[in-house]
Amino acid sequence: MSKKFLGRKSLLVHSILTKRRASKHHKCGIQLPQAQAQRLIEWLQPYKELPYKVLATLSDGEKSIITAMNSSWPDAPHQRCQYGLTKP
């Protein structure tokens, strides 16, 4: 999930099935002054190595986040969250 927090873009990794962070061993959130696809791809690398299949990705529609998600998990469909669809 991505959201604006204190003027910075935040990306959180969360398991929908367990309703917990994706990993207790890795940071599950990152804040950047502006979203940068390459930086997000690098940050997502440890999550790609976890023994879980990513069924889908979800974001607010930020292009760099979608690029990073599609690069990290090309077979997982990406969807824009319903809240993000209501934003102007």
Backbone as numpy.savetxt, mean C-alpha at the origin, in Angstrom:
# Nx Ny Nz CAx CAy CAz Cx Cy Cz
-3.54 0.80 2.57 -4.39 1.95 2.57 -3.49 3.17 2.57
-3.87 4.15 1.83 -3.10 5.39 1.77 -3.98 6.52 2.26
-3.41 7.43 3.03 -4.18 8.59 3.42 -3.24 9.73 3.75
-3.78 10.93 3.72 -3.00 12.12 4.01 -2.92 12.29 5.52
-1.72 12.45 6.04 -1.52 12.61 7.48 -0.49 13.69 7.70
-0.89 14.78 8.31 0.00 15.91 8.58 0.69 16.39 7.31
-0.05 16.43 6.20 0.50 16.94 4.96 1.41 15.97 4.23
1.52 14.74 4.71 2.36 13.75 4.07 1.51 12.57 3.63
1.95 11.89 2.59 1.26 10.69 2.16 1.69 9.53 3.05
0.76 8.73 3.49 1.05 7.58 4.34 0.60 6.32 3.63
1.39 5.27 3.72 1.01 3.98 3.16 1.09 2.97 4.29
0.01 2.23 4.50 -0.05 1.23 5.55 -0.26 -0.14 4.93
0.37 -1.15 5.47 0.17 -2.52 5.01 -0.62 -3.23 6.10
-1.74 -3.82 5.71 -2.67 -4.37 6.68 -3.29 -5.64 6.12
-3.47 -6.62 6.95 -4.13 -7.86 6.54 -5.63 -7.75 6.82
-6.42 -7.89 5.79 -7.87 -7.83 5.96 -8.37 -9.07 6.70
-7.76 -10.22 6.44 -8.22 -11.46 7.05 -7.97 -11.49 8.55
-6.81 -11.03 8.99 -6.49 -11.08 10.42 -6.75 -9.76 11.12
-7.01 -8.71 10.34 -7.23 -7.36 10.87 -6.03 -6.90 11.71
-4.84 -7.32 11.31 -3.60 -6.94 11.99 -2.60 -6.43 10.96
-1.50 -5.89 11.48 -0.41 -5.51 10.58 0.04 -6.74 9.81
0.55 -6.53 8.62 0.97 -7.66 7.79 2.14 -8.42 8.41
2.99 -7.76 9.15 4.13 -8.43 9.75 4.55 -7.73 11.02
4.79 -8.48 12.07 5.24 -7.85 13.31 6.73 -7.55 13.26
7.42 -8.05 12.24 8.86 -7.87 12.15 9.27 -6.69 11.27
8.35 -6.11 10.56 8.66 -5.01 9.66 7.79 -3.81 9.99
8.31 -2.63 9.67 7.46 -1.44 9.78 6.30 -1.64 8.83
5.14 -1.29 9.27 3.97 -1.46 8.41 3.39 -0.13 7.98
4.17 0.91 8.05 3.72 2.21 7.60 4.89 3.04 7.15
4.66 3.90 6.19 5.70 4.81 5.71 5.03 6.14 5.42
5.73 7.22 5.71 5.24 8.55 5.37 6.28 9.24 4.51
5.83 9.79 3.41 6.70 10.53 2.50 6.11 11.90 2.25
6.95 12.93 2.06 6.42 14.26 1.74 5.53 14.21 0.50
5.91 13.38 -0.44 5.06 13.12 -1.60 5.31 11.67 -2.02
4.31 11.06 -2.57 4.42 9.65 -2.94 5.40 9.50 -4.09
6.32 8.55 -3.97 7.32 8.28 -5.00 7.30 6.78 -5.26
6.95 6.39 -6.49 6.77 4.98 -6.82 8.00 4.15 -6.50
9.19 4.59 -6.90 10.39 3.78 -6.68 10.67 3.59 -5.20
10.49 4.61 -4.41 10.71 4.50 -2.96 9.70 3.53 -2.35
8.46 3.57 -2.82 7.44 2.65 -2.31 7.74 1.21 -2.72
8.21 1.01 -3.95 8.57 -0.33 -4.42 9.66 -0.92 -3.52
10.67 -0.10 -3.21 11.75 -0.56 -2.32 11.22 -0.87 -0.93
10.32 -0.03 -0.43 9.77 -0.24 0.90 8.90 -1.50 0.97
8.23 -1.84 -0.12 7.35 -3.01 -0.15 8.12 -4.32 -0.31
9.40 -4.26 -0.66 10.19 -5.47 -0.92 10.11 -6.51 0.20
10.27 -6.16 1.47 10.17 -7.19 2.53 8.81 -7.88 2.56
7.76 -7.18 2.18 6.42 -7.78 2.18 6.26 -8.77 1.04
6.96 -8.54 -0.06 6.92 -9.49 -1.17 7.53 -10.82 -0.76
8.46 -10.78 0.19 9.17 -11.98 0.61 8.42 -12.79 1.68
7.34 -12.25 2.21 6.55 -12.98 3.20 5.83 -14.15 2.53
5.55 -15.22 3.26 4.95 -16.41 2.66 3.43 -16.32 2.50
2.94 -15.15 2.14 1.50 -14.97 1.97 1.20 -14.58 0.53
0.11 -15.09 0.02 -0.33 -14.69 -1.31 -1.13 -13.40 -1.19
-0.78 -12.42 -2.00 -1.53 -11.16 -2.01 -2.70 -11.35 -2.97
-3.91 -11.29 -2.44 -5.11 -11.52 -3.24 -5.54 -10.28 -4.00
-5.29 -9.11 -3.42 -5.67 -7.84 -4.06 -4.97 -6.71 -3.33
-4.89 -5.57 -3.99 -4.35 -4.36 -3.35 -5.42 -3.28 -3.40
-5.32 -2.33 -2.49 -6.33 -1.30 -2.33 -5.64 0.02 -2.04
-6.09 1.09 -2.67 -5.52 2.41 -2.38 -6.57 3.48 -2.66
-6.17 4.72 -2.38 -7.07 5.85 -2.61 -6.98 6.36 -4.05
-6.21 5.72 -4.90 -6.11 6.13 -6.29 -4.85 6.91 -6.62
-3.97 7.11 -5.65 -2.69 7.80 -5.89 -1.90 7.01 -6.93
-1.54 7.65 -8.03 -0.89 6.96 -9.15 0.41 6.26 -8.76
1.24 6.91 -7.95 2.51 6.28 -7.58 2.30 5.05 -6.70
1.27 5.06 -5.88 0.97 3.89 -5.04 0.47 2.74 -5.92
-0.39 3.05 -6.87 -0.88 2.02 -7.80 0.28 1.43 -8.58
1.19 2.28 -9.05 2.37 1.81 -9.79 3.20 0.88 -8.92
3.43 1.26 -7.66 4.23 0.43 -6.75 3.53 -0.90 -6.46
2.23 -0.87 -6.23 1.49 -2.11 -5.96 1.50 -3.04 -7.17
1.27 -2.47 -8.35 1.26 -3.29 -9.57 2.64 -3.85 -9.88
3.67 -3.10 -9.56 5.03 -3.59 -9.76 5.37 -4.70 -8.77
4.94 -4.54 -7.55 5.25 -5.52 -6.50 4.43 -6.80 -6.63
3.17 -6.68 -6.97 2.28 -7.84 -7.10 1.50 -7.73 -8.41
2.16 -8.01 -9.53 1.51 -7.81 -10.84 0.28 -8.68 -11.07
0.17 -9.81 -10.38 -0.98 -10.69 -10.58 -2.17 -10.35 -9.69
-1.97 -9.48 -8.72 -3.05 -9.12 -7.80 -3.84 -7.95 -8.37
-5.16 -8.07 -8.45 -5.95 -6.94 -8.94 -5.89 -5.78 -7.95
-5.97 -4.57 -8.48 -5.94 -3.38 -7.64 -7.31 -2.71 -7.70
-7.78 -2.24 -6.57 -9.07 -1.55 -6.50 -8.91 -0.25 -5.73
-9.64 0.74 -6.15 -9.67 2.00 -5.42 -10.70 1.86 -4.30
-10.34 2.32 -3.09 -11.26 2.17 -1.97 -12.50 3.04 -2.17
-13.59 2.64 -1.58 -14.85 3.35 -1.75 -14.77 4.78 -1.22
-14.06 4.97 -0.12 -13.91 6.31 0.43 -13.16 7.20 -0.57
-12.13 6.64 -1.19 -11.36 7.40 -2.17 -12.18 7.81 -3.38
-13.17 7.01 -3.72 -14.02 7.34 -4.87 -14.90 8.55 -4.59
-15.17 8.82 -3.33 -16.05 9.95 -3.00 -15.29 11.26 -2.88
-13.95 11.19 -2.89 -13.15 12.41 -2.79 -13.14 13.14 -4.13
-13.15 14.46 -4.10 -13.14 15.22 -5.37 -11.84 15.08 -6.11
